[in-house]
Amino acid sequence: MGHSGTLPVITAFEASPDEGQGLARDMRVRWALEEVGQPYDVRLVSFQAMKKPAHRALHPFGQIPTYEEGDLALFESGAIILHVAQRHAGLLPQDANARARAITWMFAALNTVEPPIVELEQAPYAEGDKPWHAQRMPLMEDRVRLRLDDLSARLGDAHWLDGAFSAGDLMMVMVLRRLEGTGIVEDYPNLAAYVARGQARPAYRRAFDAQRAVFTGKKAE
């Protein structure tokens, strides 16, 4: 994309640990921008650059993504997506109550559903060599399943969490995608179909292809 100087700029990993699977958090922001039809530029940052003062001025915790537009700089994928959704039509309903519920689902995805998933995901790296690790894994899986039991019950046979597709669904689909390879989501046919529905959206495909191209481009060099 051209650097016109007027487009919002997001940051992404120069070498993403997920190797282009769309699990890094810039994917969430890319998808949101694609849904609302907002072109954007991407600045790739190395792991070293992420910890330097220039990047920490944008993101105090030295992570990605960040979002810069004019004199506004944001960090945290949820905050960035909420900002994009409030600025552009397409991710939040017009009706005030429906809008508030969509935002509630964004928070639910990040605060209620994601933490046990991240804990399960990180455990093998953080404690895989500890003697108690094998006993703890089923407990962590149970915590994830407890959340998915409730989420599956609420979704039922609906296409989206609350009427039309919203930023709440975008965030929830991305959070559930973190379970890929565990077989857990597959135990909930309605949630598996829900994730597939999100991934089938044209904006999702465009965002996925864009972030995937970073990895394939690096590999080709």
Buried (B, 14 or more C-beta within 10 A) or exposed (E): EEEEEEBBBBBBBBEBEBEBBBBBBBBBBBBBBBBBEBEBBBBBBEEEBBEEEEBBEBBEEBBBBBBBBEEEEBBBBBEBBBBBBEEBEBBBBEEEEBBEBBBEBBEBBBEBBBBBBEBBBEBEEEEEEEEEBEEBBEEBBEBBBEBBEEBBEEBEEEEBBBBEBBBBBBBBBBBBBBBBEBEBBEEBEBBBEBBEBBBEBEBBEBBBBBBBEBBEEBEEE
